[in-house]
């Protein structure tokens, strides 16, 4: 561990056989993380999915087990090239208000993890992922008080063409209690520039964001794809800034 100035502070011990994926601040004394090692390691198949560990020494404070019948990995390995793998893009831990959403692909239930260390169901899917071959997974993304943006992903890949079966984007409207297919576009563009709603932010004050790199923004501006007129803030013989 290092401070913000790059100075070494201390080393923490990691849990043997585990992989620290999706590691977030849980509180001032601990962090929360999802163990992805069991995805492709049969020896850790029975290891817990989620952990809360001390920031001081790495000791496990809570092991959080998600009940399911049989472990279902989201990872596909090419039958002809073991180095070629595929894994869908999703988040297993999603902060939502004062609690966390836990997504265990092997479980039909997506859980809320509450501040008192208890769990209650958040969503329950049907039919069961345990009955499917190939499996079809449900992954939540951006969550708000009214809308739950999610994706349905089939575990199916054409490794020769390096393409996976496209995901199906769905949104649950909690107020209307209906499910829709959706597309979200950035209204600052004259073209239909789609916004990715599959990866949540870790800031509870911001529902989602779109990252646009500077070179892409300049290119889109030069192609006339941005709406509105730029406000000139500086004009020098060497450069113009907008």
Order of alpha helices (4+ residues) and beta strands (2+ residues): beta-beta-beta-beta-beta-beta-beta-beta-beta-beta-beta-beta-beta-beta-beta-beta-alpha-beta-beta
